[in-house]
């Protein structure tokens, strides 16, 4: 199943997005609704809340007075932490039951207001953030919820900042305009990304990448995207993955590149790579048959030093290559040294950019990127290898040393 985490600040329009996704066919897990359910009269959750906050938190009918409780905890981080410690585990348990009952191939959307605050982003294939500027959200709370400006500000201050939510987002749904504009974004996302993503996951297939190689100007958010993707990969097999490193052109600041994130997953051996392959596939990165060797640079007496396991994204909205390589192998060493050489030698980076631009023009009329990739190989051997080896000798560069139990980004 495709697991989607949906979040947004108070009055952002998150509930409207959740409802629309449910109408389109998603299985919805509403954390707010579950949070109410687990503290209904007669539940252990309500008993624990009363123990912690007193019987004053109950109304005349014995139900939880949420407004009164909110006035106690919002603005007091210690009291809010106590409440969250009671409610969140119960909500997670109830959510797990709904997810377990979802059909194979379902798109499961978990509506979690505090997804960012609780650090749950790596548990999902995608995190959707519904966003609106703070002033618009405050105006909505004043108009539609009857809050004072002070109450609205207090509620917002108790949640993650807008910047933190946007940093955690794979998809941002803008809601500063009309309802129709927001719902149109949701409909496009469902049709163009979520449904194909779920189908690719079910089939264990990578997303299609039509078209020729096209270079994009360097994007400032490539490292942040790589970090989010790397966290998901580490979470898939934390006991077996030594590190996930951002490599390739998108890891070099300022370097034009195909808009593809390359990640190197370090393991102790190919037996481990094979064992975790189903876990990576379930996380959204299925294996790609027939792509388990790097081209030796130069031809090596031991080709096994260039053997790897190659995975790619099932998500049609974000191209990702995942190279699973044994620590210390030639391919592993080359990927890290090449990246660090380009990061530290502006002339080398400019030379590589010029070479790539010439090749994209040469192969602009071809289908796919295979011819472009093949044409780059001589440059890696004839130009890059001696250049980066000389830089490593001059700078004293050494590859990192990883140990199990201490995964590094």
Secondary structure, DSSP 4 states (H G I P E B T S, - for coil): -EEEEEEE-TTSSHHHHHHHHHHHTPEEEEHHHHHHHTTSTTSHHHHHHHHHH-GGGB-TTSSB-HHHHHHHHTT-HHHHHHHHHHHHHHHHHHHHHHHHTSPTT-EEEEE-TTTTTTT-GGGSSEEEEEE--HHHHHHHHHHHS---HHHHHHHHHTS--HHHHHHH-SEEEE-SS-HHHHHHHHHHHIIIIIHHHHHHHHHT-PPP--S----B---TTHHHHHHHHHHHHHHHSTTT--EEEEESGGGSTT--B-S-EEEEEEES-HHHHHHHHHHHHHTTEEE-TT--BPPPSS--S-GGGGB-EEEEES-TTS-EEEEEEETT-HHHHHHHHHHHHHHH-HHHHHHHHHHHHHHHHHTTTSSSSHHHHHHHHHHIIIIIHHHHHHHHHHHT-------TT--B-
